[in-house]
Amino acid sequence: MITMPTIIIEGLKADVETKRELVKKITEVVREVYKIHHVTVIIHENELENVGVDGELLSDAIAKRKG
């Protein structure tokens, strides 16, 4: 039995055009590599205050750079 791959992307919020492009390009690559047609892409969008990088909330790091 062939199962379709599901690709889950964790990222920051994006506009719908950005998500369309991301889904299209990810799907193209997966189809090429796996030689299959059906691919599912799930995008989980995260608020800046819900992402930590190097021990600091991303929202705080961005605020520091702006300030």
C-alpha positions as CSV (number, residue, x, y, z in Angstrom):
1,M,0.0,0.0,0.0
2,I,1.3,3.4,-0.9
3,T,0.7,6.1,1.7
4,M,0.8,9.8,0.9
5,P,3.4,11.8,2.7
6,T,2.2,14.5,5.1
7,I,4.6,17.5,5.4
8,I,4.1,19.6,8.5
9,I,5.6,23.1,8.5
10,E,6.0,25.0,11.8
11,G,6.5,28.7,11.1
12,L,5.5,32.3,11.7
13,K,2.3,33.7,10.5
14,A,2.3,34.5,6.8
15,D,-0.2,35.9,4.3
16,V,-2.2,33.6,2.0
17,E,0.0,34.3,-1.1
18,T,3.1,33.3,0.8
19,K,1.4,30.1,2.0
20,R,0.3,29.3,-1.5
21,E,3.8,29.6,-2.8
22,L,5.2,27.5,0.0
23,V,2.7,24.7,-0.4
24,K,3.2,24.6,-4.2
25,K,7.0,24.5,-4.0
26,I,7.1,21.9,-1.1
27,T,4.6,19.7,-3.0
28,E,6.7,19.9,-6.2
29,V,9.9,18.8,-4.4
30,V,8.1,15.9,-2.6
31,R,6.5,14.7,-5.8
32,E,9.8,14.8,-7.6
33,V,11.7,12.9,-4.9
34,Y,9.0,10.3,-4.0
35,K,7.7,9.9,-7.6
36,I,4.1,10.2,-6.4
37,H,1.2,12.5,-7.0
38,H,-0.7,13.0,-3.7
39,V,1.0,15.1,-1.0
40,T,-0.5,16.8,2.0
41,V,1.1,20.0,3.5
42,I,-0.1,21.3,6.8
43,I,1.1,24.7,8.0
44,H,1.1,25.5,11.7
45,E,1.4,29.2,12.3
46,N,2.9,30.4,15.5
47,E,2.7,33.8,17.1
48,L,6.1,35.5,17.8
49,E,5.6,35.2,21.6
50,N,5.2,31.4,21.2
51,V,8.6,30.8,19.6
52,G,11.8,30.8,21.5
53,V,15.3,31.1,19.9
54,D,18.5,30.8,21.9
55,G,16.6,31.1,25.2
56,E,14.6,34.2,24.3
57,L,11.1,34.7,23.0
58,L,11.3,35.8,19.3
59,S,9.0,38.7,20.0
60,D,11.5,40.0,22.6
61,A,14.4,39.5,20.3
62,I,12.7,41.4,17.5
63,A,11.7,44.2,19.9
64,K,15.3,44.6,21.0
65,R,16.5,44.9,17.5
66,K,14.0,47.6,16.7
67,G,14.6,49.5,20.0
